[in-house]
Amino acid sequence: MVANVEKQLEEARELLEQMELEVREIPPQSRGMYSSRMRSYKQEMGKLEADFKRSRIAYSDEVRNELLGDDGNSSENQRAHLLDNTERLERSSRRLEAGYQIAVETEQIGQEMLENLSHDREKIQRARERLREADANLGKSSRILTGMLRRIIQNRILIVVLAVIIIFTTMMAIYFSVRGR
């Protein structure tokens, strides 16, 4: 049982370290909430480790006294003490399992957040690419419109010049026809 609790404590420590690394990579606006959770998980982990150490020390003292034949306490007291220590170990184990479960859930949430961020990044990159394409198309349209305006102005100037020539020619024809009479 002691080996099992030690194994679970080690796994919980490793998960807490992994979670702490994940929290460091989360954007600053949501990092505070996860940082406070991490602190509470670490405090809970410290309490569990302290309870386990106390229980283990008490248990080893009892075993030593039993092996050395120290009958200073009655067997009922020893039995009650052993039951109390066993109960504490079981409580610690349950708390460790609950902490482990919370760590797993938090890791899953972190993984989902990273996936969401990855999808958002892809969307932003696609939008940026579409914006670049639209900008290129606007540049082409602007050049085409500029060319069309230039042709419109040339045509108007040509029409005005032709109108002036026609008016001048008509006036000259009228002038020569009036003068010739």
Disulfide bonds with the S-S distance in Angstrom:
none
